[in-house]
Amino acid sequence: MTSPGGATVREGQTYGGTSRLVRYANFVKLPHTVFALPFALVGVVLASRLAPVTAATVLWVVLAFTAARFAAMGFNRIADRRYDALNPRTAMREIPSGAMRVSEATASVVVASAVFIFAAWRINPLCLWLSPVALAWVLFYSLTKRFTRWAHLVLGLGLGIAPAGGYLAVTGAWSDPWWLLPALAVAVMSWVGGFDILYALPDIEFDRAHALHSVPAAMGTAQALAVSRTLHVLAVLALAAAGVASRSGALYLAGVVVAAGILAWEHSLVSADDQSKLDAAFFRVNGILSVTFFLFVLAERVFL
């Protein structure tokens, strides 16, 4: 997009430069990997109480998550290219700006999908069998904004698969108690859904004008903020429930408390009247939350 003075303005969380590596990193918003990857590793750490974890397993989990996210984001850019071209906030993305052809983007999504399924195959048979379901869900998200305001939760559940996937990669079997993995999935789904609602706030008028659905477009800013806060309360409660299910101790609980504080900080940065700090609230705060919570879970496993 361009500023009033005519200078090109780069979208938040993107890199400068014109190399192929930079182009692909910006195409899938590579910095956003920090959101859910730590939660995939939370699943690995919790599962390590039941089965040994090897460096190879961790590497395959990281590769699987990164490839699935690449495929999902790439497909989103392809599916939304017409809307991205019309929206000043997104007009400089790779496809609408002409920096990447649709055929190139499609090929990259196909390759990333194949890498994801290959990584799942290398992990264990259960992950391989579940990989098409997970891939179909994260690709399906890109279509949901056409017909439901709750696309935020579809996205959230797509990332909520991450901790379950990390756990299953280590154990090769469902959790005991059974509700541990659903609790982790609900926690991540509610957390991501809540901050994705914040991310949609600047596009209220655009979404309404183009028949795209979102909580902010349907409810307005004030009510959307209330929904976001409610989802984040649910996320904290679900993290606490997962701690009970996994028989975690004091450091895990401390991580939940810190996560709650970080979410409160996030909401202090955004109001119905002031969204000037929205970029910080969306990216920086949520990146801090996921990494910090993972470090608490890892510290408990190492030291207690």
Secondary structure, DSSP 4 states (H G I P E B T S, - for coil): -B-TTS-B-PPTT-----SHHHHHHHHTTGGGHHHHHHHHHHHHHHHTTTS---HHHHHHHHHHHHHHHHHHHHHHHHHTHHHHHH-TTTTTSHHHHTSS-HHHHHHHHHHHHHHHHHHHHHH-HHHHHHHHHHHHHHHHHHHHTTT-TTHHHHHHHHHHHHHHHHHHHHHSS--SSTTHHHHHHHHHHHHHHHHHHHHTGGGHHHHHHTT---HHHHH-HHHHHHHHHHHHHHHHHHHHHHHHHTT--HHHHHHHHHHHHHHHHHHHT--SS--TTHHIIIIIHHHHHHHHHHHHHHHHHHH-
